[in-house]
Amino acid sequence: MTELDELVLTPDERARGVDIDRVVFAMDWSGEESPGLLAAFVAERVRAFGADPADVDDTVVRRTAEQDPTLRRGDLPVRQLDHLSAVLAGLDCTLLLVHQGDDAYTVLVARTGEPPELTHRDSPVLPWGAEPTLVCLDCPGCGQQLVWQLPPDETLAGERCDCGTPLFDADGRPLPGVTLND
């Protein structure tokens, strides 16, 4: 059993041999497939830990976002995760993300008190807000949009596009012709 198992699984789930992948929520960087799925997942996990999930709701965040003319694609999930993380703090829980180096959010809910340097399937697991770096660019070779969410200690050193175009040097700096998007 790993430290992560002890944080994200209840004692009953551990006794039954539940795999961590059964208590993970994955969401594309652009948002949920259906409104409310993320909050429902978080509420379910809070309930599993024996806390009252009454305040675990992101309806106000979604409504506010609908009225925001500056909202861009991908902004809503960040706002939802920020909001839910703050709500969880009051419930002795923490929102964790598995950083797989892709553009998805892989979310776990843990009891507060996570030790440093957690991993899941060899990917770092960090509390939401641990400031991973979002890197987005359009490949100068094929035009494909590429997005990475990197933990604080990772770079894109030597990274290439699937088309073979080199994007970053050995130190992780963009090569000439590669422009990072905001």
N, C-alpha and C positions, 0 to 999 in steps of 0.2 A: 504494500500500500504506500502511496506517495503522500507528501504533504498536501498536494492539491486535492487528492481524494478526500482527505480529512476535512478540507475546507468547503468543498462544493457538494459533498454528499452527506445526507443525514446518516446517523448511526444505523437506522433500519436499511437504508439503501446500501450502505457498505456491507451489512450482514447478508443482504440478498445478492451481493455481487454485481450491483448495477454499474455499468460502464459510464464513465464521465460523458461520453458522446451522447448519452441519453438525456443529459441535463444541460445541453448546449443549445443556444439559439443562434442561427446564422442568418445574416441579413446583408444584402448587397449594399454597397456604399450609397446607392441612390434611394434606399428606403425599403420599407416593409412591402410584402406582397399584398397585404390587406391591412388597413388601419387598425391599430389596437393589438396586433399580434405580439409585439415586443413587450408592451405593458402587461399583457396577459401572461406571458412567459415569466416575467419578473415576479408578478404577483403569485404565480404558482410556486416558484422557488421559495419565496418568502414564507408562504403558507407551509411548505414542506419543513422549513426550519422552526415552525411553531409561532411565527409572528403574525400579527394582523396586517394584511396587505391593503387595508381600506384606502390608504393614501397613495397606493401604487397605481397611478393613472397618468396618462400623458395627453388626455383630451385637451386640456388647456394649452399645451404646447402646440398641438396640431391646429387648434382653432386660431391661435395667435399667428402661426406660420401662414395660414390661409389668408390673413389680412396684411401680411408683410410684402410690399411690392419689391423689396430687395432680395427676397428669398431666391436662392439658386438651387439647382438640382444638387442634391447631396447635403444641403444645409440642415434639413429636417432631422435626419438620423442623429446628427451631432447634437442638436438641441434636445432631442428625446433622451439620448444617453446622458447628457449633462443633467437634465431634470431628474431622471430616474436615479442617477448616482447620488444626487443630493437627498432625495427621498429615502433611499436605502441607508444613508448614513444615520438617520434617525431610528432605523430599525435594527441596528447592529449588524448590518450586512454591507457588502461591498460589491460593486459591479466590476468584473474582470473581463479583459479581452485577450483572446489568444491571437498573437501577432504572427500570422503565417506569411507575411510579405505580399499579400494580395490586396484587392480592393474591397474585401468583405469585412463585416464586423462579426466576429465569432464571440458571443457573449456568454459568460458564466456569472452566477450569483454565488457569493461565498459569505461565510460568516466573517465578520471583521476580525482583523488580526493576521492577515496573510504574511507569511515570511517572504523575504526577498528571493529572487531568482527561481520562480516557479516556471515549470515548462509543461506542455501538453503535446505529445507526439513530436518532441524535439523543437517545438516552437515556444518562444517566450510568452508567459502569461503575466500581464501587468494590470494594475488597477486602472480603470478609466480615468483619464486625466493625467496619466504619467507622461504625457506629451510625446507620443510617437510623432514622427515627421511624415507628413503626407507629401508625396512626390508625384506630380502629374506632368506628362509631356506627350506631345504628338511625335511619333517616330519620323525623323527626317527621311528615312528610306522608303517606308510604305504608308505613312500617314496614320497608322493605328494609334489610338489613344491608349496610353499606358499609365497605370496608377499603382503606386506602392504605398503601404502604410508601414513605416519602419520604426522599430523600437529605438530608443535613444542611443543604443550602442552599435547599431548596424549602419552600413553604408551600401551603396549600389556599385561598389568597386567592381569593374570589369563587366558590368551588366550589358547584355545585348538584347535587342528585340527578337521576337520569334523569327523575323525575316532575316536575321543575321547581322543587322546594322549595329555596330558598336555604339553604346550610348554614354558610358562613363569610363574614366581612366582607372588605373590601379589604385588611386587614392580616393575614388568616389566622386571626382569632379566631372561635371558634364563635358563631353567632348565638343570641339567646334561644330557648329551646326545644330546642336541640341539646345533647345530653349525650353526651360521649365515653365509650366503654366502656373498662374496664381491660384 
